Amino acid sequence: MQFRLFSFALIILNCMDYGHCQPGRWRRSKRANYGPNPICKGCLSCSKDNGCIRCQHKLFFFLRREGMRQYGECLHSCPSGYYGLRTPDMNRCSRCRIENCDSCFSRDFCTKCKTGFYSHRGRCFRGCPAGFAALEELMECVEGCEVGQWSEWGTCSRNNKTCGFKWGLETRTRQIVKKPAKDTIPCPTIAESRRCKMAMRHCPGGRRPAKTKDKKKKKKNLMERAQKQHSIFLATDKTSQ
């Protein structure tokens, strides 16, 4: 009976000693893996001076630079201007190589451009290429309204007549080849006109409007009236004498 009690007490002492030492070993292991610095969160191994060296599974290793210093971080998603590159060795944040890109899917395909730039086929532009229209709400370039070539200028006319006037208008048109992807995107003008000089001012076979001589007739009538009044005045003057 005493032997059994002694054995039980020995077991309890061993357990107490194990319980006393084990937390300390866990804490030492934790400090060795993560360190006291908050940037070591998520690391498999961490350096006091350089931060994370290796990251846990599914996290991305990001090398942050601050002036002349750089240190590693383990992130769930990469920051702006970087994309997540998964490899068997370790997942890393790789920089987007596309100009004016804010976030990218891969090295050569941008998914979101910086403010003021339009996204088009994985690239960023100040203005959309020819044949594409800017969709302001999404800052993307979509297929615009495609039109054909201009036709030749039409016949110079006025009031549906090609003669009888000095000046008229001539028109040219072009066709819509492809409608835009959205109805809100306007098409370019498909007709335009300009002033032109008619080849024939007077229509052939028509009566040429006679030139009025009203001014000359009025002048002649005034002269005749003045002479008549002058003659009457002279005759009256002689009679009175």
KEKE-3310 file (N, C-alpha, C; in steps of 0.2 Angstrom, whole numbers, plus 5000, padded with zeros to 4 digits):
npx = (5004:5009:5020:5012:5006:5018:5022:5012:5013:5025:5022:5013:5022:5031:5022:5019:5031:5033:5022:5026:5038:5034:5026:5035:5044:5036:5034:5047:5049:5039:5043:5055:5050:5041:5045:5046:5042:5028:5027:5031:5020:5012:5023:5034:5047:5057:5066:5074:5079:5076:5063:5050:5055:5051:5035:5019:5008:4998:4999:5006:5022:5029:5041:5044:5049:5057:5064:5081:5080:5073:5061:5053:5036:5021:5007:4989:4984:4991:4998:4993:4998:5005:5004:4998:5009:5010:5020:5028:5038:5037:5024:5023:5023:5023:5029:5018:5021:5016:5013:5006:4997:4986:4982:4985:4982:4992:5009:5009:4996:4984:4971:4965:4966:4976:4970:4961:4965:4961:4956:4961:4961:4970:4979:4983:4977:4977:4967:4954:4958:4957:4941:4935:4926:4925:4920:4914:4909:4915:4928:4933:4938:4927:4919:4916:4905:4906:4910:4909:4919:4919:4907:4908:4906:4890:4879:4879:4865:4850:4835:4830:4834:4846:4850:4848:4852:4865:4873:4873:4871:4881:4882:4888:4889:4890:4890:4884:4894:4896:4887:4887:4893:4885:4870:4871:4882:4887:4886:4897:4895:4885:4882:4886:4886:4891:4894:4892:4896:4885:4886:4879:4871:4859:4845:4844:4834:4825:4816:4825:4827:4821:4830:4826:4821:4818:4823:4829:4818:4810:4818:4818:4804:4803:4811:4804:4792:4797:4801:4789:4782:4790:4788:4775:4775:4783:4774:4763:4769:4772:4759:4754:4761)
npy = (4994:5006:5007:5009:5021:5029:5028:5034:5047:5050:5050:5061:5071:5071:5075:5087:5094:5092:5100:5112:5115:5113:5124:5134:5130:5130:5144:5148:5143:5149:5162:5161:5158:5168:5180:5196:5207:5215:5213:5201:5192:5178:5172:5159:5158:5171:5187:5198:5210:5209:5206:5195:5179:5167:5162:5157:5144:5148:5162:5177:5182:5198:5210:5224:5241:5254:5268:5266:5254:5237:5225:5209:5204:5195:5192:5192:5196:5205:5221:5237:5239:5227:5209:5193:5179:5162:5149:5133:5134:5146:5158:5174:5192:5200:5214:5224:5226:5235:5251:5264:5256:5250:5239:5221:5206:5198:5198:5205:5210:5221:5224:5235:5252:5266:5282:5292:5285:5274:5257:5245:5230:5225:5235:5252:5268:5285:5290:5282:5270:5271:5268:5263:5267:5277:5271:5279:5276:5264:5266:5260:5255:5252:5243:5255:5265:5261:5268:5270:5275:5292:5298:5304:5322:5328:5335:5352:5362:5371:5373:5361:5363:5364:5375:5393:5400:5409:5403:5388:5372:5358:5340:5326:5309:5295:5278:5268:5255:5246:5244:5252:5245:5248:5257:5269:5275:5287:5289:5294:5309:5306:5313:5328:5345:5358:5375:5380:5385:5388:5379:5384:5399:5404:5396:5385:5389:5395:5411:5425:5436:5452:5467:5479:5496:5506:5516:5525:5528:5535:5546:5552:5555:5564:5574:5578:5582:5593:5602:5604:5611:5622:5628:5631:5640:5651:5655:5659:5670:5679:5682:5689:5700)
npz = (5000:5004:4995:4983:4986:4986:4973:4966:4971:4965:4952:4951:4955:4944:4934:4938:4937:4923:4918:4922:4915:4902:4897:4897:4887:4876:4875:4873:4860:4853:4853:4846:4834:4830:4836:4845:4838:4830:4816:4813:4813:4807:4802:4798:4801:4808:4808:4819:4814:4801:4799:4793:4787:4781:4777:4783:4777:4763:4765:4759:4755:4757:4753:4761:4759:4767:4766:4767:4773:4773:4776:4779:4777:4781:4772:4769:4757:4743:4743:4735:4718:4717:4714:4719:4718:4717:4722:4723:4733:4741:4743:4735:4734:4720:4710:4699:4682:4674:4667:4676:4684:4696:4703:4698:4689:4684:4680:4667:4665:4669:4681:4687:4685:4689:4697:4685:4673:4660:4659:4648:4639:4649:4650:4654:4650:4645:4637:4627:4615:4596:4590:4602:4616:4631:4646:4659:4672:4676:4672:4660:4644:4631:4617:4604:4594:4578:4562:4544:4530:4524:4511:4494:4491:4489:4476:4474:4480:4482:4491:4485:4472:4459:4452:4449:4460:4468:4479:4488:4497:4500:4503:4513:4518:4530:4534:4548:4554:4565:4579:4595:4611:4622:4624:4628:4624:4612:4594:4582:4571:4556:4545:4536:4531:4520:4514:4497:4480:4467:4451:4440:4440:4434:4429:4415:4400:4408:4412:4412:4425:4423:4424:4435:4432:4441:4449:4439:4432:4441:4444:4431:4430:4441:4436:4425:4431:4438:4428:4422:4432:4434:4421:4422:4433:4427:4417:4424:4431:4420:4416:4428:4427)
capx = (5000:5014:5023:5008:5006:5024:5022:5007:5016:5031:5019:5011:5028:5033:5017:5019:5037:5032:5018:5030:5043:5031:5024:5041:5047:5031:5035:5053:5047:5035:5048:5060:5047:5038:5048:5042:5039:5021:5028:5032:5014:5011:5029:5037:5053:5057:5072:5073:5081:5073:5056:5048:5059:5047:5028:5014:5005:4993:5001:5011:5028:5030:5046:5042:5055:5056:5070:5086:5078:5068:5059:5048:5029:5017:5000:4984:4983:4996:4996:4992:5004:5008:5000:5001:5012:5010:5025:5029:5042:5033:5020:5026:5020:5027:5026:5015:5026:5012:5013:5000:4992:4985:4982:4985:4981:4998:5014:5007:4989:4981:4964:4963:4971:4976:4964:4962:4967:4956:4958:4959:4965:4976:4984:4980:4977:4974:4961:4953:4961:4952:4936:4933:4923:4926:4914:4916:4907:4920:4934:4935:4937:4922:4919:4912:4901:4911:4907:4913:4922:4914:4906:4910:4902:4885:4878:4877:4858:4846:4828:4830:4836:4853:4852:4844:4854:4872:4876:4869:4874:4882:4881:4891:4887:4894:4886:4886:4896:4895:4884:4891:4892:4880:4866:4872:4888:4884:4889:4899:4890:4885:4881:4888:4885:4895:4892:4895:4894:4882:4889:4874:4867:4853:4843:4843:4827:4820:4816:4830:4823:4823:4833:4821:4824:4813:4827:4830:4811:4808:4822:4815:4798:4805:4814:4799:4788:4800:4801:4782:4780:4794:4785:4768:4777:4785:4768:4759:4773:4771:4752:4753:4765)
capy = (5000:5012:5007:5012:5029:5032:5028:5039:5053:5051:5052:5068:5076:5071:5078:5095:5096:5093:5105:5118:5116:5113:5131:5138:5128:5133:5151:5149:5141:5155:5168:5159:5158:5174:5186:5201:5212:5213:5212:5194:5189:5174:5170:5152:5161:5179:5190:5204:5215:5209:5203:5188:5176:5163:5164:5151:5142:5152:5169:5180:5186:5204:5214:5231:5245:5261:5272:5261:5248:5233:5220:5205:5204:5189:5196:5188:5199:5209:5228:5240:5239:5220:5204:5187:5174:5156:5144:5128:5135:5151:5163:5180:5198:5203:5220:5225:5229:5239:5258:5267:5251:5250:5231:5217:5199:5195:5203:5209:5211:5225:5224:5241:5257:5272:5287:5296:5281:5269:5250:5242:5224:5224:5241:5258:5273:5292:5290:5275:5269:5272:5262:5261:5273:5277:5270:5283:5273:5259:5268:5255:5256:5247:5244:5260:5265:5261:5271:5269:5281:5297:5297:5310:5327:5328:5341:5359:5363:5375:5372:5356:5366:5365:5382:5398:5404:5409:5399:5382:5367:5351:5336:5320:5305:5289:5273:5265:5249:5242:5248:5252:5239:5251:5262:5276:5277:5290:5287:5300:5311:5302:5317:5335:5349:5364:5380:5379:5390:5384:5380:5388:5403:5404:5389:5385:5389:5400:5418:5429:5441:5459:5472:5485:5503:5510:5522:5529:5531:5540:5552:5555:5558:5570:5580:5580:5586:5599:5606:5606:5616:5628:5631:5634:5646:5656:5657:5663:5676:5683:5684:5694:5707)
capz = (5000:5004:4988:4978:4987:4984:4965:4964:4972:4961:4945:4952:4955:4937:4930:4940:4934:4916:4917:4924:4910:4895:4894:4895:4881:4871:4874:4869:4853:4850:4852:4841:4827:4828:4839:4849:4834:4827:4809:4813:4813:4801:4800:4800:4804:4808:4811:4823:4810:4794:4799:4791:4782:4778:4779:4784:4770:4760:4765:4753:4757:4754:4756:4762:4759:4771:4765:4766:4777:4771:4780:4776:4780:4778:4771:4766:4750:4741:4743:4728:4714:4717:4713:4722:4714:4721:4720:4728:4738:4745:4739:4735:4731:4714:4707:4693:4678:4669:4669:4679:4686:4703:4704:4692:4689:4683:4678:4661:4664:4674:4683:4690:4684:4694:4695:4679:4668:4658:4658:4641:4638:4653:4650:4656:4645:4647:4633:4624:4608:4591:4589:4608:4620:4638:4651:4665:4679:4677:4670:4656:4637:4628:4610:4603:4588:4572:4556:4538:4527:4521:4504:4491:4492:4484:4472:4477:4479:4487:4490:4480:4465:4457:4449:4451:4466:4468:4484:4490:4501:4498:4509:4512:4523:4531:4537:4555:4552:4570:4584:4602:4616:4626:4620:4631:4620:4606:4588:4578:4566:4550:4540:4537:4525:4519:4509:4490:4475:4462:4445:4436:4444:4431:4426:4407:4398:4412:4411:4416:4428:4420:4429:4436:4431:4445:4451:4433:4430:4446:4443:4425:4432:4445:4432:4421:4435:4440:4422:4421:4437:4432:4416:4425:4437:4422:4413:4429:4432:4415:4417:4433:4425)
cpx = (5004:5018:5019:5007:5012:5024:5018:5009:5021:5028:5017:5016:5031:5029:5018:5026:5036:5028:5021:5035:5040:5029:5030:5044:5043:5033:5041:5052:5044:5039:5053:5057:5045:5041:5044:5039:5033:5022:5029:5026:5013:5017:5030:5043:5054:5064:5070:5074:5077:5066:5055:5053:5056:5040:5024:5011:4999:4994:5006:5016:5029:5036:5045:5049:5053:5063:5076:5085:5073:5067:5053:5042:5026:5010:4995:4982:4988:4994:4995:4999:5007:5002:5003:5003:5013:5015:5025:5033:5039:5030:5023:5022:5025:5024:5023:5020:5022:5011:5006:4994:4992:4985:4981:4984:4987:5003:5012:5000:4986:4974:4961:4968:4971:4971:4966:4964:4961:4959:4956:4964:4971:4981:4980:4982:4974:4967:4961:4956:4955:4947:4933:4931:4924:4920:4916:4915:4912:4927:4937:4934:4933:4922:4914:4908:4906:4907:4912:4916:4917:4913:4908:4904:4896:4884:4876:4870:4856:4839:4826:4831:4844:4855:4847:4846:4862:4875:4871:4873:4875:4883:4885:4889:4891:4889:4889:4888:4895:4892:4888:4889:4886:4876:4867:4878:4886:4889:4892:4894:4891:4883:4883:4888:4890:4893:4896:4892:4891:4886:4885:4870:4860:4851:4842:4836:4823:4821:4821:4827:4826:4825:4828:4825:4820:4817:4827:4823:4809:4812:4820:4809:4799:4807:4808:4794:4790:4800:4794:4780:4784:4791:4778:4770:4779:4779:4764:4763:4772:4764:4751:4757:4760)
cpy = (5006:5013:5011:5019:5032:5033:5033:5046:5055:5053:5059:5073:5077:5075:5086:5098:5097:5099:5112:5120:5117:5120:5135:5136:5130:5140:5152:5148:5146:5161:5167:5160:5165:5180:5191:5206:5210:5211:5204:5189:5185:5171:5163:5153:5168:5181:5196:5210:5215:5207:5196:5186:5171:5163:5157:5150:5147:5160:5171:5184:5192:5208:5221:5235:5252:5264:5267:5255:5244:5227:5216:5205:5198:5192:5191:5190:5204:5216:5231:5241:5232:5215:5197:5181:5168:5152:5139:5129:5140:5156:5170:5186:5200:5209:5220:5228:5233:5246:5260:5262:5251:5243:5227:5210:5195:5200:5208:5210:5215:5224:5230:5246:5262:5277:5291:5292:5276:5262:5248:5236:5223:5229:5247:5264:5280:5293:5284:5275:5270:5266:5260:5268:5272:5276:5273:5279:5268:5260:5263:5258:5250:5248:5250:5259:5265:5263:5270:5275:5286:5296:5304:5316:5327:5334:5347:5361:5368:5374:5367:5358:5366:5371:5387:5402:5404:5404:5394:5378:5361:5346:5329:5316:5299:5284:5270:5257:5244:5247:5247:5247:5242:5256:5269:5279:5280:5288:5294:5303:5307:5306:5324:5338:5355:5369:5379:5384:5386:5385:5384:5392:5404:5398:5390:5385:5393:5407:5421:5435:5448:5463:5478:5492:5508:5517:5527:5532:5536:5546:5556:5558:5564:5576:5583:5585:5593:5604:5609:5612:5622:5632:5635:5641:5652:5659:5661:5670:5681:5686:5690:5700:5710)
cpz = (5000:4998:4983:4979:4985:4976:4963:4965:4967:4954:4946:4951:4948:4933:4931:4936:4926:4914:4918:4918:4903:4893:4893:4889:4875:4870:4871:4862:4850:4849:4847:4834:4825:4831:4842:4844:4830:4820:4808:4813:4807:4799:4802:4803:4803:4811:4814:4819:4803:4793:4797:4786:4778:4781:4779:4777:4769:4761:4760:4757:4754:4757:4755:4763:4763:4771:4763:4769:4773:4775:4777:4780:4777:4778:4768:4759:4749:4741:4735:4724:4713:4716:4717:4717:4718:4718:4725:4734:4743:4741:4740:4732:4726:4712:4700:4688:4672:4671:4671:4681:4693:4706:4698:4694:4688:4681:4672:4660:4670:4675:4685:4689:4689:4692:4689:4673:4667:4657:4651:4640:4642:4653:4652:4651:4648:4643:4629:4617:4603:4591:4596:4612:4627:4642:4658:4671:4681:4675:4665:4649:4634:4621:4608:4596:4582:4566:4550:4536:4524:4514:4501:4492:4487:4480:4476:4475:4484:4486:4485:4473:4465:4453:4451:4457:4465:4473:4486:4496:4498:4504:4508:4518:4524:4535:4544:4553:4558:4576:4591:4606:4620:4622:4623:4628:4613:4600:4585:4573:4560:4544:4541:4531:4525:4514:4502:4485:4469:4455:4440:4440:4441:4428:4418:4405:4402:4410:4415:4419:4425:4426:4429:4435:4435:4447:4445:4431:4435:4445:4437:4427:4436:4441:4427:4425:4437:4434:4421:4426:4436:4426:4418:4429:4432:4419:4418:4431:4427:4415:4422:4431:4420)
residu = (MET:GLN:PHE:ARG:LEU:PHE:SER:PHE:ALA:LEU:ILE:ILE:LEU:ASN:CYS:MET:ASP:TYR:GLY:HIS:CYS:GLN:PRO:GLY:ARG:TRP:ARG:ARG:SER:LYS:ARG:ALA:ASN:TYR:GLY:PRO:ASN:PRO:ILE:CYS:LYS:GLY:CYS:LEU:SER:CYS:SER:LYS:ASP:ASN:GLY:CYS:ILE:ARG:CYS:GLN:HIS:LYS:LEU:PHE:PHE:PHE:LEU:ARG:ARG:GLU:GLY:MET:ARG:GLN:TYR:GLY:GLU:CYS:LEU:HIS:SER:CYS:PRO:SER:GLY:TYR:TYR:GLY:LEU:ARG:THR:PRO:ASP:MET:ASN:ARG:CYS:SER:ARG:CYS:ARG:ILE:GLU:ASN:CYS:ASP:SER:CYS:PHE:SER:ARG:ASP:PHE:CYS:THR:LYS:CYS:LYS:THR:GLY:PHE:TYR:SER:HIS:ARG:GLY:ARG:CYS:PHE:ARG:GLY:CYS:PRO:ALA:GLY:PHE:ALA:ALA:LEU:GLU:GLU:LEU:MET:GLU:CYS:VAL:GLU:GLY:CYS:GLU:VAL:GLY:GLN:TRP:SER:GLU:TRP:GLY:THR:CYS:SER:ARG:ASN:ASN:LYS:THR:CYS:GLY:PHE:LYS:TRP:GLY:LEU:GLU:THR:ARG:THR:ARG:GLN:ILE:VAL:LYS:LYS:PRO:ALA:LYS:ASP:THR:ILE:PRO:CYS:PRO:THR:ILE:ALA:GLU:SER:ARG:ARG:CYS:LYS:MET:ALA:MET:ARG:HIS:CYS:PRO:GLY:GLY:ARG:ARG:PRO:ALA:LYS:THR:LYS:ASP:LYS:LYS:LYS:LYS:LYS:LYS:ASN:LEU:MET:GLU:ARG:ALA:GLN:LYS:GLN:HIS:SER:ILE:PHE:LEU:ALA:THR:ASP:LYS:THR:SER:GLN)
# end
